[in-house]
Amino acid sequence: MNGSVIRTLILKDWQLHRRLIMMSMVGAVIALAILHSRNETAFMIGAVWYFVVLFVLASMLPISNVINERKKQTVVFLMSLPLSALQYGMAKMVSTIAIFLIPWAAMVVAGTTLVLGRHDIPNGIIPLMLVLFILPLIGFSIIAGAALISESEGWTVAVTIAGNSSYWLVWYFIMRNPAISGTLNSPVPVWNAQIMDVLGGEAAVIALILGLTFYLQSRKQEFI
């Protein structure tokens, strides 16, 4: 019975956020259309827009799926269901992550396909692209963790502002690494030790954030 309730909550969250997912995909399609331009300025605008779509989705989704549910007092209805605090937290965590991962994965595949299909774009940019694509996933994990743990709009907004303000700094330090930036013009992707270390570090950070979020959520005795 409880498993059925959890699945129902996850499906409910998915249905409520289909419009947000569609809007993000429309934004990504527009950015891809601009990226197909042979003009260098237009290409840069499209690339920035493409990542901005991910940044916006990573910021809006946790607030919409977690914080707004409390503001609208939907939790009061959940009190009538055979649901524990742990199960509620698991349902929210799974639905929030899954809703973000679907458009994120689609945009990663689409961006990579664009590079592979364009002979004027060196394939050496693909490793850097993957590193940069994972940054919004880290930002999303931090914001979602803050929303799920604190259940406070103030704290979540503060974490969102701090995270969104730091992307440029991380990009700056990554691009200053010659082992990464020096391979961008390679005709084939170069998966050197520095790239693999960065990717491994990003994966470890995401695992740590999600693990800590799940642990702190599991210690809650109630979700009201």
N, C-alpha and C positions, 0 to 999 in steps of 0.2 A: 504493500500500500504506500509506504513512504517513498519507495523508488518511483512509483507512478506519480506521486505529488511532485517530486524533484524534477522529473521529465516534463511535467506540465508547466512548472515554473520556468524552466529553460525555454520551452517552446513559446510561452507567453512573452518572455523578454525578446525572443527572436522576432515575433510578429509585431511587437511594439516598435522595433527599431529597423524594420525593413525600409522605411522611408529614408532614414539616416544613411543606411548602407547604399541605397540607390543614389542618393545625392552625392555621396563620396565617389561612387563609381562614375557618375556623370562628370564630376570634376576631373577625375583621372582621365577619362576619355578626351575631354577638351584639352587637357595638358598634353596627352599623347598626340593629338592632332597638331598642336603647335610644335611639338618635338619633331614631327616629320618634315618641318620646314628646313630648307637648306641654308637659310639665313642664320648666321651665328648668334645674333642678338635674340632672334625668336627662339632659337634652340635653348639658350640660357634661361629665357623667361619660362618656357615650357618645363625645363628641368626643375627650376625652383618651384613652380606651381605644383608639379607632381609631388614633391616632398611636402609642400604646405598642406596638400589634401590629407596626407597621413598625419601630420602634426595636429591639424584641426580635429580629425576623427579621434585621435588618441586623447585629445583634451576633452571633447564633448561626451564621448561614450560613457566613461565612468560616472560623470556627474548625472547624465541622463538615466543610466540604468540603476545606479545605487542611491545617489543623494536625492534625486527627484522622487523616487519611490517613497522615501520617508517624508518628504515635504508634502506629498499628496496623500499621506497617511494610508497607503496601500497595505502597510505592514499590519494595520489593525485587522484587515480581512484575513491575513495569513495566520492570525492568532487562532482562527477557527479550524485550521488544518492540522492534521497529525504530523507536525513538523518541529524538529528540534533546532536550536540555534546553529549547531554544526551543519545540519542538512541545509538550512537556509543559506548559510555562508557558502557551502559547497556549490549550491545551485547558482548563486549570484556570481561566484568566482568563475565557474565553468561557462555560464552564459556570456558574461562580459568578455572573457578571453576569446571565446569562439566567435562572437560577433565581430571582434576586431580582426582576428586572424584570417577570416575569409576574404575581406577586401584587401588586406595587407598582402596575403599570398598571391592574389590575383594581380596586384600591381607589381609585385616582384617579378612574376613570370612575364607580364606584359612588357615591363621595362627591359628585361634581359632579352626578350624576343626582338624588341626594337633594335637593340645594339647588334645582335647577331644578324639581323636582316639588312643593316645599313653598312655598305662597304666603306663609307667615308668616316665611320666611327671605329676606332681601334678596339679590338676585343680585350685589350689590356685594361680597359676601364671597368670590366665586370667585377673583379675582386673588390675594388673600391666601392662600386655600387652596392654590393652586398653588405659591406661594412656600414655604409650610410643608411641602407634600408633597415638595418637592425636597430639603429639608434632610436627611431620613433617607437619601435617595439619595447625598448628599454624604458623610454619615457612613459609609454602607456602602462607598463607594468608598475612603475612607481606611482603614477596617478591613481590607477585602479587599486593598488595596495593601500594608498592613503585613504581613498574613499571607503573601502571595505572595512578597514581597521578603525578609522576615526569616526566614520559615519557623520562627518561634519562638513558642511559646505565651505566654511571658512578655511579649514585646514586643506581641503582638497583644492580649492582655488589657489591658495598660497603655493602648494606643491606644483600645481599646473603652471603658474607664472614662473616659478623658479626653474622648472624643467624646460619650458619653452624659451626662456632667456639664455639657456646654456648650450643650446644646439650649435650656435655659431662658434662658440669657443672650442667645443669638441671637434668640429669640422676643421677649425684652424690648426689645431695640434696634429690631427691626422694628416692633413695636407702638407705639413711641414716635415713629415717623416719621409726622407728621400727613398727609403726602401719601398714605400708605398706609392708615392707620387712619381717616382722615377720609372715605373713600369706602365704608366698609363698609355703610352704610345706603342706598346708592344702589339704585334698582330694577333697574339694569342694571350689568354689569361695567364698571369704569372702568380702562382700560389706559393709565394716564398714564406720563410719562417715568420717574418714580421706580420704578414697578412693573417697567417694561421693563428698567431698569438693573439692578435686583436679579435678575431672571430671567436676564439676559445674564451677570451676574457669576457666578451659580450654575452656569450651563452651562459657563462658562470654567473654573471651579474643577474641575468634574467631568472635563472634557476634559484639563486639566493633570495631574490625579491619575492618570487612566487611562493617559495618554501616558507619564508618568514611570514608572509601574509596568511598562508594556510594555517601555520602554527598558531599565530595570534588569534585568528578567527576561531580555531578549534577550542580555545580556552574560554570563549565567551559562553556565558550561561543562558543568555537570552538575547533576542534580536529586537526588543522593543526599546 
